[in-house]
Amino acid sequence: MDHLGEVWNQVLEILSGTLTPVAINTWFADCRAVDLTADRFVLEAPSAFKKNIIETRFSGALQSALYDIFSSEIALEVIDAGETQAYKAAAEKKTPEDERDEEYTFERFVVGSSNKFAYAAARAVAEETTKRYNPLFIYGESGLGKTHLLYAIRSELKKRHPDFRIVYVRGADFTNELITAIQTGKNLEFREKYRNSDLFLVDDIQFIAGKQSTQEEFFHTFNTLYEANRQIVFTSDRPPQEILLLADRLRTRFESGLIADIQPPTYETRVAIIKGKASQMGLVLPDAVTDYIATNITSNVRQIEGAVKKVYAYKSLEDCELNVATAAKAIKDMFKEKTENIPTPDIIIEETAKCFNLNPDDLKGERRTKNMAFARQVSMYLIRKITNLSLNDIGVFYGRDHSTVLSSIRRIEDSIRINADLAKIIKDITSNINARN
């Protein structure tokens, strides 16, 4: 199925409502669509003469038709047949980094009530040089757009400051690079790479927690950049205070800047994301299909975009009519709950209680004998570790506040470091929990 051709045919159909058949046949019959992204439609005209006429006389009508189809602004680029080969060659030469910089921009980030504060903060960092928000710490669950904002900052500052030394790294990769540098005696090169950057972007910073040498190195890297007034941006799946094994001196530095969270998208935002992704792929989704996806896939932007890709692939392979029924077939496997194999808090409490010869109600109750209190703290630690429920959610489950849960989990974390027997007990409880799933 030629989706570009399908989009072009719909554009011509819309134009037929305002232009005469003669005009359409004269200027558009031998044109063809050659590319479509989330924000640009590329049309090939057979000659430079026709290209000029289309640009000067019909660009407004064409862009209006594209807006009618995709419900978003799509820029029009017209090339003549002699430019097509060069256009395609340039597209093929793009590196993965070039493609990321083009795809993950501020213009392509769908803004809604769930993410507008984080978006505004990231945009301010990219457009201002005052370093008012330094460091910027963006947190939220996986798949909500944190990495998109990091790339958007990088892309914008690349355009504004081509000479900037921009370093992007994942938290886990920072650790791996440090280990390699120590093993090969290249500590100096490692430090120069990070400490001489003008913009330092760290994705999933939570992965450095609990790694003593990594945190020590990161502490000095942070201080060097901060004192030199270099911009630093972090992302994480949780706020600094909930990164349990993070060194206190790093936590306080992370909290010294601006902290912005991203929540799951609202229905309206999900619809906009679906339409944007569809337009990027040259796919025209009926409103009913858009509504079906937006209603059934609600929590994860990456999953929403994946649903559009699945619908695209299903339509292409099956060459079928695109409606709610076919969309349902295409994405039915995505409705399985991600958490269907994750133990419930009740199971975790039951297995913890068994280990300490207690009843589950003892762990959730108010009684505070030493054995009960310790078992309760272990169960809180395991729930946080295994389920990734928030501290607030865990607190509600036990009838306790956020700070009590956090204190309990930290106490167990500290005990595990010095008590090998406790580490073994927790490992045994975990095995029993997993055996029940």
C-alpha positions in Angstrom: 0.0 0.0 0.0 1.5 3.4 -1.1 0.6 5.6 1.9 2.3 8.6 0.5 0.2 8.2 -2.6 -2.9 7.8 -0.5 -2.2 11.0 1.3 -1.6 12.8 -1.9 -4.9 11.5 -3.4 -6.7 12.9 -0.3 -5.0 16.2 -0.8 -6.2 16.3 -4.4 -9.7 15.4 -3.4 -9.8 18.3 -0.9 -8.4 20.7 -3.5 -11.1 19.6 -6.0 -13.6 21.4 -3.7 -12.0 24.8 -4.5 -10.0 24.3 -7.7 -11.3 23.5 -11.2 -10.6 20.1 -12.7 -8.5 21.9 -15.4 -6.3 23.6 -12.7 -5.8 20.4 -10.8 -4.9 18.5 -14.0 -2.6 21.2 -15.3 -0.5 21.8 -12.1 -0.8 18.6 -10.1 -1.5 15.6 -12.4 2.2 14.8 -12.8 3.3 15.7 -9.2 4.0 13.0 -6.6 4.6 12.9 -2.9 8.2 11.8 -2.0 8.3 12.2 1.8 6.2 12.9 4.9 7.3 13.5 8.4 5.5 14.7 11.5 5.8 18.3 10.4 6.8 18.3 6.7 5.3 17.1 3.4 7.6 17.0 0.4 6.1 17.2 -3.1 7.9 16.6 -6.3 7.0 18.7 -9.3 8.2 17.6 -12.8 10.0 20.9 -13.6 11.4 24.0 -11.9 8.7 26.1 -13.6 5.8 24.1 -12.1 7.6 24.0 -8.7 7.6 27.9 -8.8 4.0 28.1 -9.7 2.9 25.6 -7.0 5.0 27.5 -4.4 3.6 30.9 -5.3 0.0 30.2 -6.1 -1.0 27.0 -4.3 1.1 26.5 -1.2 -1.6 27.9 1.1 -4.3 25.6 -0.3 -2.0 22.6 0.0 -1.1 23.3 3.6 -4.7 23.9 4.4 -5.6 20.5 2.9 -2.8 18.8 4.9 -4.2 20.4 8.1 -7.6 19.1 7.3 -6.2 15.5 7.0 -3.9 15.5 10.0 -5.3 18.2 12.3 -1.8 19.7 12.8 0.4 22.1 11.0 2.4 20.5 8.2 5.0 22.5 6.4 5.1 22.1 2.6 8.4 21.6 0.7 8.3 21.5 -3.1 11.2 20.2 -5.1 11.6 19.6 -8.8 12.4 16.3 -10.4 16.1 17.3 -10.8 16.4 17.8 -7.0 14.8 14.5 -5.9 17.9 12.3 -6.1 19.9 14.8 -4.1 17.1 15.1 -1.5 17.0 11.3 -1.1 20.8 11.0 -1.0 21.0 13.6 1.8 18.3 11.7 3.7 20.2 8.4 3.4 23.4 10.1 4.7 21.8 11.0 8.0 23.5 9.5 11.0 21.4 8.0 13.9 22.2 11.2 15.9 21.0 13.4 13.0 17.8 11.4 12.9 17.3 11.7 16.6 17.9 15.5 16.5 15.3 15.8 13.8 12.7 13.6 15.4 13.1 14.7 19.0 12.6 18.4 18.8 10.5 20.8 20.9 8.2 21.2 17.9 7.4 17.5 17.8 6.8 17.3 21.6 3.1 17.2 22.2 2.4 19.5 25.1 -0.5 18.9 27.5 -1.4 19.6 31.1 0.5 16.5 32.2 3.9 17.7 30.9 3.7 21.5 30.2 5.8 22.5 33.2 8.6 20.1 32.3 8.4 21.2 28.6 8.5 24.9 29.6 11.5 24.3 31.8 13.4 22.4 29.1 12.6 25.0 26.6 13.9 27.8 28.9 17.1 25.9 29.4 17.6 25.6 25.6 16.7 29.2 24.8 18.3 31.1 27.8 21.9 31.4 28.8 21.3 32.6 32.4 21.4 29.1 33.9 18.5 30.0 36.1 17.4 26.3 36.2 20.7 24.5 36.9 20.5 21.7 37.3 17.2 20.8 35.7 15.9 17.6 37.0 13.0 16.0 35.1 11.3 12.9 36.5 8.5 10.6 35.5 7.7 7.0 34.7 9.2 5.3 31.6 7.9 6.2 28.2 6.4 9.7 29.0 8.9 11.8 27.0 11.8 12.6 29.3 14.4 11.5 26.8 12.6 13.4 24.1 13.1 16.6 26.1 16.8 15.9 26.6 17.3 15.4 22.9 15.2 18.5 22.2 17.5 20.6 24.4 20.5 19.2 22.7 19.0 19.8 19.2 18.1 23.4 20.0 21.5 24.3 21.6 23.3 22.7 18.6 21.5 25.1 16.4 22.1 28.1 18.6 25.7 27.3 19.6 27.4 25.0 17.0 30.6 25.2 18.9 29.1 23.9 22.1 30.6 20.7 23.5 27.5 18.7 24.3 27.7 15.4 26.2 24.7 13.0 26.5 25.1 9.9 28.6 22.9 7.3 30.3 23.5 6.8 34.0 24.4 3.1 33.5 26.8 4.0 30.6 28.6 6.6 32.8 29.3 3.7 35.2 30.5 1.4 32.5 32.7 4.1 30.9 34.3 4.8 34.3 35.0 1.1 34.9 36.7 0.9 31.5 38.7 4.1 32.1 40.0 2.6 35.4 40.9 -0.7 33.8 42.7 0.9 30.9 44.3 3.8 32.8 42.4 6.5 31.0 40.9 8.3 33.9 42.2 11.6 32.6 40.5 11.2 29.2 37.3 10.2 30.9 37.3 13.3 33.2 38.1 15.6 30.3 35.2 14.3 28.2 32.7 15.2 30.9 34.2 18.1 32.8 34.9 20.1 29.7 31.4 20.0 28.4 29.2 23.1 27.9 26.0 21.0 28.2 25.8 17.9 30.3 22.7 15.7 29.8 22.3 12.5 31.9 19.4 10.2 31.2 18.2 7.8 33.9 20.5 9.2 36.6 19.0 6.8 39.1 21.3 4.1 37.9 24.3 5.6 39.5 22.8 5.1 42.9 24.4 2.6 45.2 27.7 2.6 43.1 30.2 4.2 45.4 33.0 4.9 42.9 30.6 6.2 40.3 28.9 8.6 42.7 32.3 9.9 43.8 33.4 10.6 40.3 30.0 12.1 39.4 30.1 14.3 42.4 33.4 15.9 41.3 32.1 16.2 37.7 29.0 17.9 38.8 30.9 20.4 41.0 33.3 21.2 38.2 30.6 21.9 35.7 28.3 23.8 38.1 31.1 26.1 39.3 32.0 26.8 35.7 28.3 27.8 35.1 27.7 24.9 32.6 24.2 23.7 32.1 23.3 20.3 33.6 20.1 18.4 32.9 19.0 15.0 34.5 16.2 12.7 34.0 15.0 10.0 36.4 12.1 7.7 37.0 11.6 9.3 40.5 12.4 12.5 42.3 15.8 12.8 44.1 14.4 12.1 47.5 13.1 8.7 46.4 16.4 7.5 44.9 17.1 5.5 48.0 20.8 4.7 47.5 21.8 8.1 46.2 24.6 9.8 48.3 23.2 12.6 50.3 25.6 15.2 48.9 24.4 14.3 45.4 20.8 14.4 46.4 21.1 17.9 47.9 22.8 19.1 44.7 20.1 17.6 42.5 17.5 19.3 44.6 19.2 22.7 44.5 18.0 23.4 40.9 14.5 23.0 39.3 12.6 19.8 39.6 9.8 19.1 37.1 7.7 16.0 36.8 5.9 14.5 33.8 2.6 12.6 34.4 0.8 10.2 32.0 -0.9 12.1 29.2 -4.6 13.2 29.2 -7.0 12.0 26.6 -6.6 15.2 24.6 -2.8 14.9 24.6 -3.0 11.2 23.6 -5.2 12.1 20.6 -2.6 14.7 19.6 0.2 12.2 19.9 -1.6 9.6 17.8 -2.4 12.1 15.1 1.2 13.4 15.0 2.7 9.9 14.8 0.2 8.9 12.1 1.1 12.0 10.0 4.8 11.2 10.3 4.1 7.7 8.9 1.8 8.9 6.1 -1.2 7.2 7.8 -4.6 8.8 7.8 -6.5 7.5 10.9 -10.3 7.8 11.1 -11.5 9.6 14.2 -13.0 6.4 15.5 -9.7 4.6 15.4 -7.9 7.5 17.0 -10.4 7.5 19.8 -10.1 3.7 20.2 -6.3 3.9 20.7 -6.5 6.9 22.9 -9.2 5.3 25.1 -7.5 2.0 25.5 -3.8 2.9 25.7 -3.5 5.5 28.3 -0.3 5.6 30.4 2.7 5.5 28.1 3.6 7.8 25.2 6.0 5.2 23.8 3.3 2.6 23.9 0.8 4.9 22.2 3.3 5.5 19.4 3.9 1.8 19.2 0.1 1.2 18.7 0.1 3.6 15.7 3.0 1.7 14.2 1.2 -1.6 14.7 -1.9 -0.3 13.0 0.3 1.0 10.1 2.0 -2.4 9.7 -1.4 -4.3 9.9 -3.0 -2.1 7.3 0.1 -2.4 5.0 0.4 -6.2 5.3 -3.3 -7.1 5.2 -4.3 -4.3 2.7 -7.5 -3.9 4.6 -9.9 -1.1 5.4 -8.8 0.8 8.4 -11.6 0.8 11.0 -12.0 0.1 14.7 -12.2 -3.7 14.2 -9.0 -3.9 12.2 -7.2 -1.6 14.7 -8.4 -3.8 17.6 -6.9 -6.8 15.9 -3.6 -5.0 15.3 -3.1 -3.9 18.9 -4.9 -6.5 20.9 -1.7 -7.8 22.4 -0.9 -4.4 23.8 -3.9 -4.5 26.2 -2.2 -7.0 28.5 -1.4 -5.3 31.7 2.3 -4.7 32.1 1.9 -5.5 35.7 0.0 -8.8 35.3 3.1 -10.8 36.5 4.1 -8.4 39.2 3.3 -9.6 42.7 0.7 -7.7 44.6 1.5 -6.0 47.9 -0.6 -8.5 49.6 1.5 -11.4 48.3 4.7 -9.6 49.3 3.3 -9.0 52.8 2.2 -12.6 53.2 5.6 -14.1 52.2 7.4 -11.6 54.5 5.1 -12.5 57.4 5.7 -16.2 56.9 9.5 -15.7 57.0 9.2 -13.9 60.4 6.5 -16.2 61.8 3.9 -13.5 61.8 0.4 -12.9 60.4 0.0 -10.5 57.4 -2.3 -8.4 59.5 0.6 -7.9 62.0 2.6 -6.1 59.3 -0.2 -3.8 58.3 -1.4 -3.1 61.8 -0.4 -0.6 64.5 1.5 -2.9 66.9 5.1 -2.0 67.2 7.0 -4.9 68.7 10.6 -5.1 67.5 10.0 -8.1 65.3 6.8 -6.7 63.8 8.4 -3.4 63.1 11.4 -4.9 61.4 9.3 -7.3 59.3 7.1 -4.4 58.3 10.1 -2.4 57.1 11.3 -5.4 55.1 7.9 -5.7 53.4 7.9 -2.0 52.6 11.4 -2.3 51.1 10.3 -5.3 49.0 7.1 -3.6 47.7 9.2 -0.6 46.6 11.8 -2.8 45.0 9.5 -5.3 43.2 6.4 -3.2 42.3 7.8 0.3 41.9 4.7 1.7 43.7 5.3 5.2 44.8 6.2 6.0 48.4 2.8 7.6 48.8 1.0 4.6 47.5 2.9 2.3 49.8 2.1 4.6 52.7 -1.6 4.5 52.0 -1.5 0.7 51.9 0.0 0.6 55.5 -1.9 3.6 56.8 1.3 5.6 57.2 2.8 8.7 55.7 5.4 9.1 52.9 8.2 10.0 55.3 7.7 6.9 57.4 7.9 4.6 54.4 11.0 6.4 53.1 12.7 6.1 56.5 11.8 2.4 56.7 13.2 1.6 53.3 16.4 3.5 53.9 16.9 1.6 57.2 16.7 -1.7 55.4 19.0 -0.5 52.6 21.6 0.5 55.2 21.2 -2.9 57.0 21.7 -4.9 53.9 25.1 -3.4 53.3 26.5 -4.6 56.6 24.3 -7.7 57.3 24.9 -10.6 55.0 22.3 -12.7 56.8 19.6 -10.0 56.1 20.6 -9.9 52.4 20.1 -13.7 52.3 16.7 -13.5 54.1 15.5 -10.9 51.6 16.7 -13.0 48.7 14.8 -16.0 50.1 11.6 -14.0 50.5 12.0 -12.7 47.0 12.3 -16.2 45.6 9.2 -17.3 47.4 7.3 -14.3 46.1 8.4 -15.0 42.5 7.4 -18.7 42.9 3.8 -17.6 43.4 3.6 -15.9 40.0 
